[in-house]
Amino acid sequence: MTKIERLKAWIMEAKTLVIFTGAGISTPSGIPDFRSSQDRSFEDILTYGYMIDNKDSFTNYVFKHLYYPFAKPNLAHLYFAELERKGKVTSLVTQNIDDLHMLAGQKRVYPIHGSIHKWYCMKCEKEYDPLKLDHNHANYCSCGGFIRPNITLYGEPLDEAYYHLGLTACQVADLLIVVGSSLNVEPAASMVRYASQRLVIINKDKTKYDRRADLVFHEDIIDVIHKLSL
């Protein structure tokens, strides 16, 4: 039995199938994985302190490097949404902020790092459509508050509700499939540590959890999903 055949069988057998995704699942949709860049400046810029002290450059950076409003779901997003429609996927935890899982039709999604498509005033919490904001300079609400993206910056806590929902999902899964995540960004990545049954990792590069996994695919994600969907 090949690895693909084994994974197909496990998916069919699973009663509680949970998917955990990272940036790698969205790169085929044209959204680059900025964390894989040699330029580590994002670690300084995408912080709460930098945002407060440098609102213009922060806003410009976020719109330039993180905001892809016209990206479309790819085969992998659509495949997992279809598995959910068939009653196989019970929940999906994502580190991504692009909303592509929801655009693909996935219903039970836990976006633990927030959404780049939701912006709000830090003072009155009024929500704003980012397409209507100035992408080059800081934006301010009529109340005077700074308008920021609803994403988790370095040093900020994760969305507590989504984190606990995601953690519980990983704990109870009888099959947890990690797709496109290096599993380096904490505390989100450590959620995988709580997988108590079968763990599968599909990622181009090695991860620190490969040894713990029952199956590992160091292959192109779309190629693996294409084989699964045949």
TORKE-810604 format. One record per residue (C-alpha): z, x, y; residue in one letter. Coordinates in steps of 0.1 Angstrom, whole numbers. Layout:
BEGIN
w Z; u X; v Y; aa A
...
! end
This chain:
BEGIN
w 0; u 0; v 0; aa M
w -10; u 14; v 34; aa T
w 14; u 14; v 64; aa K
w -6; u -13; v 80; aa I
w -5; u -35; v 49; aa E
w 33; u -29; v 46; aa R
w 38; u -39; v 83; aa L
w 17; u -70; v 78; aa K
w 39; u -80; v 48; aa A
w 71; u -73; v 68; aa W
w 58; u -95; v 96; aa I
w 51; u -123; v 72; aa M
w 85; u -119; v 56; aa E
w 105; u -117; v 88; aa A
w 127; u -146; v 98; aa K
w 139; u -130; v 131; aa T
w 111; u -108; v 145; aa L
w 118; u -92; v 178; aa V
w 94; u -71; v 199; aa I
w 105; u -43; v 223; aa F
w 78; u -30; v 246; aa T
w 74; u -2; v 271; aa G
w 47; u 11; v 295; aa A
w 24; u 21; v 267; aa G
w 15; u -15; v 259; aa I
w 1; u -20; v 294; aa S
w -19; u 12; v 299; aa T
w -49; u -4; v 282; aa P
w -48; u -30; v 310; aa S
w -52; u -3; v 336; aa G
w -16; u 1; v 346; aa I
w -7; u 38; v 344; aa P
w 26; u 50; v 329; aa D
w 40; u 67; v 360; aa F
w 69; u 82; v 340; aa R
w 45; u 103; v 319; aa S
w 32; u 120; v 351; aa S
w 41; u 157; v 358; aa Q
w 50; u 146; v 393; aa D
w 87; u 136; v 391; aa R
w 90; u 125; v 427; aa S
w 93; u 89; v 416; aa F
w 128; u 97; v 403; aa E
w 139; u 104; v 439; aa D
w 118; u 76; v 456; aa I
w 127; u 47; v 432; aa L
w 164; u 47; v 440; aa T
w 185; u 23; v 460; aa Y
w 195; u 50; v 485; aa G
w 159; u 61; v 492; aa Y
w 149; u 24; v 496; aa M
w 176; u 18; v 522; aa I
w 170; u 51; v 541; aa D
w 132; u 51; v 539; aa N
w 120; u 15; v 539; aa K
w 84; u 22; v 551; aa D
w 76; u 50; v 526; aa S
w 94; u 31; v 498; aa F
w 74; u 0; v 503; aa T
w 42; u 19; v 505; aa N
w 50; u 39; v 474; aa Y
w 58; u 8; v 454; aa V
w 27; u -11; v 463; aa F
w 5; u 20; v 457; aa K
w 19; u 30; v 424; aa H
w 36; u 0; v 407; aa L
w 18; u -31; v 419; aa Y
w -13; u -41; v 400; aa Y
w -18; u -78; v 408; aa P
w -51; u -82; v 391; aa F
w -43; u -66; v 357; aa A
w -49; u -88; v 327; aa K
w -32; u -90; v 293; aa P
w -48; u -69; v 266; aa N
w -52; u -74; v 228; aa L
w -16; u -63; v 222; aa A
w 0; u -88; v 247; aa H
w -22; u -116; v 233; aa L
w -14; u -107; v 197; aa Y
w 24; u -110; v 202; aa F
w 20; u -142; v 222; aa A
w 0; u -156; v 193; aa E
w 26; u -145; v 168; aa L
w 52; u -164; v 189; aa E
w 30; u -195; v 189; aa R
w 29; u -193; v 151; aa K
w 67; u -192; v 150; aa G
w 69; u -156; v 140; aa K
w 82; u -138; v 171; aa V
w 116; u -151; v 181; aa T
w 119; u -130; v 213; aa S
w 104; u -101; v 232; aa L
w 123; u -75; v 252; aa V
w 103; u -56; v 277; aa T
w 110; u -26; v 300; aa Q
w 78; u -35; v 319; aa N
w 77; u -51; v 354; aa I
w 41; u -63; v 352; aa D
w 46; u -98; v 338; aa D
w 16; u -93; v 314; aa L
w 35; u -108; v 285; aa H
w 41; u -140; v 304; aa M
w 5; u -141; v 315; aa L
w -5; u -138; v 278; aa A
w 15; u -169; v 271; aa G
w 47; u -154; v 257; aa Q
w 76; u -178; v 264; aa K
w 108; u -161; v 253; aa R
w 106; u -128; v 273; aa V
w 135; u -107; v 285; aa Y
w 122; u -85; v 314; aa P
w 152; u -62; v 316; aa I
w 138; u -42; v 345; aa H
w 127; u -72; v 366; aa G
w 93; u -81; v 380; aa S
w 71; u -64; v 406; aa I
w 56; u -98; v 414; aa H
w 88; u -111; v 428; aa K
w 101; u -99; v 461; aa W
w 131; u -112; v 480; aa Y
w 151; u -108; v 512; aa C
w 182; u -87; v 507; aa M
w 201; u -108; v 532; aa K
w 193; u -144; v 526; aa C
w 175; u -140; v 492; aa E
w 144; u -160; v 503; aa K
w 116; u -152; v 479; aa E
w 82; u -138; v 490; aa Y
w 47; u -136; v 475; aa D
w 39; u -98; v 475; aa P
w 2; u -105; v 481; aa L
w 11; u -118; v 515; aa K
w 33; u -88; v 525; aa L
w 23; u -57; v 543; aa D
w 16; u -31; v 516; aa H
w 19; u -1; v 539; aa N
w 51; u -7; v 559; aa H
w 85; u -23; v 554; aa A
w 86; u -61; v 555; aa N
w 114; u -81; v 571; aa Y
w 125; u -117; v 567; aa C
w 129; u -141; v 597; aa S
w 166; u -136; v 592; aa C
w 162; u -98; v 597; aa G
w 168; u -88; v 561; aa G
w 146; u -62; v 543; aa F
w 123; u -76; v 517; aa I
w 125; u -57; v 484; aa R
w 109; u -60; v 450; aa P
w 130; u -76; v 423; aa N
w 129; u -45; v 400; aa I
w 157; u -23; v 387; aa T
w 157; u 10; v 406; aa L
w 172; u 43; v 392; aa Y
w 210; u 40; v 394; aa G
w 210; u 2; v 396; aa E
w 224; u -19; v 368; aa P
w 200; u -38; v 346; aa L
w 198; u -76; v 349; aa D
w 230; u -84; v 330; aa E
w 218; u -117; v 316; aa A
w 185; u -103; v 302; aa Y
w 202; u -71; v 290; aa Y
w 227; u -91; v 269; aa H
w 201; u -114; v 256; aa L
w 179; u -85; v 247; aa G
w 208; u -66; v 231; aa L
w 217; u -96; v 210; aa T
w 181; u -100; v 199; aa A
w 179; u -64; v 187; aa C
w 211; u -67; v 168; aa Q
w 202; u -99; v 149; aa V
w 165; u -90; v 143; aa A
w 155; u -85; v 106; aa D
w 124; u -68; v 119; aa L
w 123; u -50; v 153; aa L
w 90; u -36; v 164; aa I
w 89; u -11; v 193; aa V
w 56; u -9; v 210; aa V
w 46; u 17; v 237; aa G
w 80; u 30; v 246; aa S
w 91; u 66; v 246; aa S
w 127; u 52; v 243; aa L
w 139; u 77; v 269; aa N
w 150; u 54; v 297; aa V
w 186; u 43; v 294; aa E
w 204; u 21; v 289; aa P
w 175; u 0; v 278; aa A
w 163; u 24; v 251; aa A
w 197; u 25; v 235; aa S
w 193; u -12; v 226; aa M
w 171; u -1; v 198; aa V
w 201; u 18; v 183; aa R
w 216; u -15; v 174; aa Y
w 188; u -25; v 151; aa A
w 206; u -32; v 119; aa S
w 176; u -39; v 96; aa Q
w 139; u -29; v 96; aa R
w 127; u -8; v 126; aa L
w 91; u -1; v 133; aa V
w 79; u 22; v 161; aa I
w 43; u 21; v 174; aa I
w 38; u 48; v 201; aa N
w 13; u 75; v 208; aa K
w 40; u 102; v 212; aa D
w 72; u 109; v 192; aa K
w 105; u 93; v 201; aa T
w 141; u 103; v 194; aa K
w 144; u 72; v 172; aa Y
w 115; u 81; v 148; aa D
w 139; u 94; v 122; aa R
w 157; u 61; v 121; aa R
w 126; u 40; v 118; aa A
w 113; u 26; v 86; aa D
w 77; u 29; v 97; aa L
w 62; u 50; v 125; aa V
w 27; u 49; v 140; aa F
w 18; u 77; v 163; aa H
w -16; u 61; v 171; aa E
w -34; u 42; v 198; aa D
w -16; u 9; v 202; aa I
w -48; u -12; v 205; aa I
w -61; u 4; v 173; aa D
w -29; u -5; v 154; aa V
w -29; u -41; v 168; aa I
w -66; u -45; v 159; aa H
w -59; u -35; v 123; aa K
w -29; u -59; v 122; aa L
w -50; u -88; v 135; aa S
w -78; u -84; v 109; aa L
! end
